[in-house]
């Protein structure tokens, strides 16, 4: 069994992102409605966050609700929003006890007022925390993020605030939702699907991708440690050769 003690604390991913997939299939396997899977997935979120704090991860981003998820049945969407509000209320103590700063990316103005209000309150209360930054991707889509960045940069070019010749990666980064976050080092997706699903397309350019067949409600600390150990056994060359790294 892999344990946190087996992780090399000198080779941790600085920014880890997770596509939490499989709640619906997990519920179906248990003969329940999809919302039952989402409810059990909340516990996995809590356990994963606490394990990441213990391991020493600096930035954790969770794909919580995509722009495409609004297309799901109204009952399921309403349940997800209810779970978001109740979870934020319950986990504030956990955030404070573990020195976690809550952050969000996405079009949060599209969230129900109650969910948006609770989110803003918890972010404000945890803003002074200096430990791990937990980012929830809510009503998030990478293509929309990139479109918004292009529009914002284009407007500045039109108004002579930015010249076309000066547009570089830094300027693009500064116009993304994640402008205050580093690039992703490790991306984990559960449930056996091998897709990115419109998540952090710019930010994962050099991320290590890890896919597991485990459904999200069953994902535990042992699975997390296994993913990080796999990451630590990879050679990250960033375009260089192995000989250059040594």
N, C-alpha and C positions, 0 to 999 in steps of 0.2 A: 504493500500500500504506500503510495506517495504521500509525503507529509510536507508541510511548509518548511521544516528544517532541511529538506533536501534541496531547496532552492538556493542558488548562488545570489546573494543579495547585492553583489557587485555587477550583475548582468541583468538586472530587472528591466522590463519594458517601462519606459517613462510614462507613456500614454497607451492604455489598453482600451479597446472598444469591443462591444459585444452586441451581436444581433441575436436577441433572445427569441428563438423560434421553437415552435412545437407545442404551445399551450393547448391549441385546439385538438391536435392529434392525441395528446396525452389524455385529455378529457374523454375523447371518443373511446380510447382503449379502456377507460374505467367506466364506460357506459353512462357518461354524464354529458351535460350541455357544455358548450365551449367556454362559457363564463366560469365554470368550475376550474378549468385549466388556468385561466387568467388569475383567479383567486389564489391558486396554489403557486403560480409563478411569482407572485408578490413575495412569498416567503423566500424563494430562491434569490430574488433581488437582494433582500436584506442579508441573507447569509453570504452572498457573493461580495457585497459591499464591505461587510465586516472582515471577511477573509483578505480582501485587497488591502484594507487598512493594516491588518496584521502583517501581511507580506511586505508592505512598504511601497505599494503602487502610488505614484503621485497624481496621475490623472486617469479617471475611469469614465468612459462615455457609454451610455446604454441607449440602444435604439428602442425607445419606449412606444412611440406612436408615429407612424409615417403619414405623409400627405395622402397616400393611397388608402390608408386604413379608414378614412372617412367614408369610403364606399361600402364598408361592411354593414350588416343589418343594424338598424337603429338601436335595438335592444342591446346588442353587443357593444356598440360605441358608447352608449349611455353607461353601461356597466364599467367599461374601461375608464371613463371619466370619473365615475364614482369611486373606483378603486384608487385613482390618482389622488383625489382629494383626501380620502381616508388614510391612505398610506403616508402622505406628506404630514398630516396631523400626528400620526402615530410615531413617525420616524424622526421627528424634530429632536427628541431627546437623544436618540442614537447619533444623530449628526453632531450634536453639541458634545456628547460624551467622547466621541471619536475625532473631534476637531475637523469635521468634514464641512467643506464649503459647497453649497448646492449651486449649480449653474444650469442654464438651459440653452438649447439652440433650436431654431425652427420658427415657424410662424405662430407664436403663442397667442397672438391677437385673435386667432381663429378658435381658440379653446373656449369652452363655456365660461361665463364670468366668474362663477364660483371656483372653478379649477384654476383659472388665471390668478384670481385674488389670493388663493391659498399658496400657489406657487411663488408669487411675488413676496408674500409675507415670510415664507420659509427662507427664500434666498436672502432677504434683508436681514433676518435674524442670524444667518450663518455666514454673512459676508465677512466677518472679522476672523473667521476660522482660518488657520494656516496649514492644516494637514492636507489630506487628499481632496482634490476637486472632483466632485461627482457631477457629471453633466448628463441631463436627461434630454434626449432628442425627441421633441414633441411637435407634432404636425410638421415633421421634418422631411424634406426631400432634397437630395443633393443637386438635382437638375434645377430645381427652383432656386436653391441657394446660388448656384453659378449664374443663373439668369439674372437674379437680383444684383449680383456683383457686377456683371457686364453692364447692366443698365445704370448703376451708380457711377461706375468708372466712365461710361460714355457721357453721362451728364456733366461730369467734371471736365472731360476733354472739351465738350461743347462750350463750357463756360470758362475755358482757358485756365482751369485750376490745375489740371494735369496735362502734360504734352504726351502725344502718342509715343514718342521716342523713349519716354521715361517709364512706360508701363513695364513692370517686371514682376517676378514672383512675389516680392514683398508687397507691392501695391495690391496685387490680387488677393493675397492673404489678408491684408488689412480690410478688405471689403467682404469677407466671408463671415458667417455666423461664428466661426471658430477662431476669430482673429486673436483671442486671448488664450488660445490653447496651442500646444506643440503638435507636430505631425504625429499620426498614429504609428506606433511601433508594432503592436500585435492586435490583429482583428480575429475574434473568435465568433464562429456561428454554430449554434446548436441545431439539432434535429435532422442532420444528414443532408440538408440542402447545400449545394455548392454555388450560391449566388451572392452578389453584393447587395442586391435589392435597393439600389438608389441611395446608398448610405456612404457619406463621407468620401465621394469619388476623388476629389482633389487631395484630401488629407491622407489617403491610404496608398499614395503613389509608391512608397517604399516599405509599406507595412508587410510583416509576415502574416500569412493567412493560415488559420487553423480551423478545420472543420471536424465536428464530432457528431456521431449519430445520436447522442444522448438528447432526449427531449428536455426543454428548458426546466420544467418542474422537477426533473430528476437530476439536474446538474448540481453537483455538490463540490465541496472543497477539494476532494481528491481529483475530480475532473479538472478543476481550475489549476491545480498544481501540475497536473500532467500537461496541460496546454502551455504553461510557463516553462516547464522543463524542456518541452519540444522546441519552444522559441530559443531557449538558451543553447540548444545543441545545433542551431543553424548558423551558417556563416553569412553575415550581413556585409555585402561588398559594396553596395551603392554604386555600381558601375565599375569598380576597380577589380583587379585580379586577386586571387588568393595570395600570390607572392607579394603584392603591394601591401597587403594588410599585415604581413609578418615582417 
